[in-house]
Amino acid sequence: MAKKDTFRVVARGRDGSLLIHDYPTSDPLLKMHVQIGTDDCSTDLELRGMPVFRGLIGPMPEGKTIVRYETPDVFEAMTKEWASAKPRRRTRRSAKEIAAAAAAS
């Protein structure tokens, strides 16, 4: 398993844009936010023991080496976008189409 070695904080700027800040350790976050606990129930075992901060949602995995924290407004907006996204329809080939493609090859 890859080690989670980047701490990413995603917040909303004054103009509504997303602001992403990456930190190599959790120390800067500990200076800016109050730690209220540690994650002990994540299904991603790499996140267990990571700090939980007041005012941030997280930790959550982002890729193999990034721990992500979001402000509540960003979390709410991203969740709404994710929930309203329509899944791509997958088409399946029939047995006739597979046989015809195999015969043509």
C-alpha positions as YAML, in Angstrom:
chain: A
units: angstrom
residues:
- id: 1
  name: MET
  ca: [0.00, 0.00, 0.00]
- id: 2
  name: ALA
  ca: [1.18, 3.51, -0.81]
- id: 3
  name: LYS
  ca: [1.76, 5.88, 2.06]
- id: 4
  name: LYS
  ca: [-0.56, 8.89, 2.28]
- id: 5
  name: ASP
  ca: [1.99, 11.71, 2.29]
- id: 6
  name: THR
  ca: [0.06, 14.74, 0.98]
- id: 7
  name: PHE
  ca: [-2.64, 16.53, 2.95]
- id: 8
  name: ARG
  ca: [-5.03, 18.44, 0.65]
- id: 9
  name: VAL
  ca: [-7.51, 21.06, 1.86]
- id: 10
  name: VAL
  ca: [-10.23, 22.18, -0.55]
- id: 11
  name: ALA
  ca: [-12.08, 25.40, 0.28]
- id: 12
  name: ARG
  ca: [-14.19, 27.94, -1.57]
- id: 13
  name: GLY
  ca: [-12.68, 31.30, -2.55]
- id: 14
  name: ARG
  ca: [-14.48, 34.63, -2.23]
- id: 15
  name: ASP
  ca: [-15.30, 34.51, -5.93]
- id: 16
  name: GLY
  ca: [-16.75, 30.99, -5.65]
- id: 17
  name: SER
  ca: [-13.77, 29.19, -7.14]
- id: 18
  name: LEU
  ca: [-12.20, 26.17, -5.49]
- id: 19
  name: LEU
  ca: [-8.98, 26.77, -3.57]
- id: 20
  name: ILE
  ca: [-6.75, 23.73, -3.18]
- id: 21
  name: HIS
  ca: [-3.84, 23.74, -0.74]
- id: 22
  name: ASP
  ca: [-1.45, 20.79, -0.45]
- id: 23
  name: TYR
  ca: [0.74, 20.20, 2.59]
- id: 24
  name: PRO
  ca: [3.49, 17.59, 3.05]
- id: 25
  name: THR
  ca: [2.46, 16.91, 6.68]
- id: 26
  name: SER
  ca: [-0.52, 17.55, 8.94]
- id: 27
  name: ASP
  ca: [1.45, 20.08, 11.04]
- id: 28
  name: PRO
  ca: [0.18, 23.20, 9.18]
- id: 29
  name: LEU
  ca: [-3.38, 21.92, 9.57]
- id: 30
  name: LEU
  ca: [-2.83, 21.44, 13.30]
- id: 31
  name: LYS
  ca: [-1.82, 25.12, 13.52]
- id: 32
  name: MET
  ca: [-4.91, 26.31, 11.59]
- id: 33
  name: HIS
  ca: [-7.58, 23.94, 12.94]
- id: 34
  name: VAL
  ca: [-8.39, 22.23, 16.22]
- id: 35
  name: GLN
  ca: [-7.99, 18.46, 16.13]
- id: 36
  name: ILE
  ca: [-11.10, 16.86, 17.63]
- id: 37
  name: GLY
  ca: [-10.17, 13.22, 17.16]
- id: 38
  name: THR
  ca: [-8.69, 10.60, 14.91]
- id: 39
  name: ASP
  ca: [-10.30, 8.54, 12.19]
- id: 40
  name: ASP
  ca: [-10.93, 5.03, 13.41]
- id: 41
  name: CYS
  ca: [-13.57, 3.69, 11.05]
- id: 42
  name: SER
  ca: [-12.45, 4.39, 7.49]
- id: 43
  name: THR
  ca: [-12.61, 1.52, 5.04]
- id: 44
  name: ASP
  ca: [-9.32, 2.83, 3.60]
- id: 45
  name: LEU
  ca: [-6.89, 1.45, 6.17]
- id: 46
  name: GLU
  ca: [-4.32, 4.12, 5.29]
- id: 47
  name: LEU
  ca: [-6.71, 6.76, 6.71]
- id: 48
  name: ARG
  ca: [-7.13, 5.14, 10.09]
- id: 49
  name: GLY
  ca: [-5.41, 7.22, 12.73]
- id: 50
  name: MET
  ca: [-5.45, 10.37, 10.57]
- id: 51
  name: PRO
  ca: [-6.57, 13.53, 12.40]
- id: 52
  name: VAL
  ca: [-10.15, 14.82, 12.31]
- id: 53
  name: PHE
  ca: [-10.39, 18.62, 12.45]
- id: 54
  name: ARG
  ca: [-13.15, 20.95, 13.61]
- id: 55
  name: GLY
  ca: [-14.55, 22.82, 10.61]
- id: 56
  name: LEU
  ca: [-13.31, 20.35, 7.99]
- id: 57
  name: ILE
  ca: [-14.90, 17.23, 6.54]
- id: 58
  name: GLY
  ca: [-12.45, 14.38, 6.26]
- id: 59
  name: PRO
  ca: [-10.15, 12.60, 6.05]
- id: 60
  name: MET
  ca: [-11.11, 11.05, 2.73]
- id: 61
  name: PRO
  ca: [-8.93, 9.34, 0.15]
- id: 62
  name: GLU
  ca: [-7.99, 11.05, -3.09]
- id: 63
  name: GLY
  ca: [-5.78, 8.83, -5.16]
- id: 64
  name: LYS
  ca: [-3.14, 6.64, -3.57]
- id: 65
  name: THR
  ca: [-1.08, 9.22, -1.70]
- id: 66
  name: ILE
  ca: [-3.44, 12.11, -0.89]
- id: 67
  name: VAL
  ca: [-5.58, 12.67, 2.20]
- id: 68
  name: ARG
  ca: [-8.35, 15.16, 1.42]
- id: 69
  name: TYR
  ca: [-10.20, 17.51, 3.74]
- id: 70
  name: GLU
  ca: [-13.02, 19.80, 2.58]
- id: 71
  name: THR
  ca: [-14.86, 22.72, 4.10]
- id: 72
  name: PRO
  ca: [-18.55, 21.97, 4.74]
- id: 73
  name: ASP
  ca: [-19.77, 24.15, 1.85]
- id: 74
  name: VAL
  ca: [-17.42, 22.45, -0.63]
- id: 75
  name: PHE
  ca: [-18.40, 19.02, 0.69]
- id: 76
  name: GLU
  ca: [-22.10, 19.84, 0.26]
- id: 77
  name: ALA
  ca: [-21.64, 21.20, -3.27]
- id: 78
  name: MET
  ca: [-19.43, 18.28, -4.38]
- id: 79
  name: THR
  ca: [-21.86, 15.76, -2.91]
- id: 80
  name: LYS
  ca: [-24.79, 17.37, -4.76]
- id: 81
  name: GLU
  ca: [-22.82, 17.32, -8.02]
- id: 82
  name: TRP
  ca: [-21.86, 13.69, -7.50]
- id: 83
  name: ALA
  ca: [-25.42, 12.66, -6.63]
- id: 84
  name: SER
  ca: [-26.98, 14.44, -9.60]
- id: 85
  name: ALA
  ca: [-24.46, 13.19, -12.16]
- id: 86
  name: LYS
  ca: [-26.10, 10.78, -14.56]
- id: 87
  name: PRO
  ca: [-24.26, 7.52, -15.06]
- id: 88
  name: ARG
  ca: [-23.11, 6.74, -18.56]
- id: 89
  name: ARG
  ca: [-25.24, 4.13, -20.23]
- id: 90
  name: ARG
  ca: [-23.34, 1.04, -21.11]
- id: 91
  name: THR
  ca: [-24.42, -0.81, -24.20]
- id: 92
  name: ARG
  ca: [-23.89, -4.50, -24.47]
- id: 93
  name: ARG
  ca: [-23.32, -6.42, -27.62]
- id: 94
  name: SER
  ca: [-25.64, -9.28, -28.41]
- id: 95
  name: ALA
  ca: [-24.38, -12.78, -29.07]
- id: 96
  name: LYS
  ca: [-25.13, -12.27, -32.79]
- id: 97
  name: GLU
  ca: [-22.96, -9.16, -32.93]
- id: 98
  name: ILE
  ca: [-20.09, -10.94, -31.14]
- id: 99
  name: ALA
  ca: [-20.33, -13.93, -33.49]
- id: 100
  name: ALA
  ca: [-20.46, -11.64, -36.57]
- id: 101
  name: ALA
  ca: [-17.38, -9.72, -35.37]
- id: 102
  name: ALA
  ca: [-15.51, -12.98, -34.74]
- id: 103
  name: ALA
  ca: [-16.44, -14.31, -38.19]
- id: 104
  name: ALA
  ca: [-15.29, -11.08, -39.85]
- id: 105
  name: SER
  ca: [-11.87, -11.29, -38.18]
...
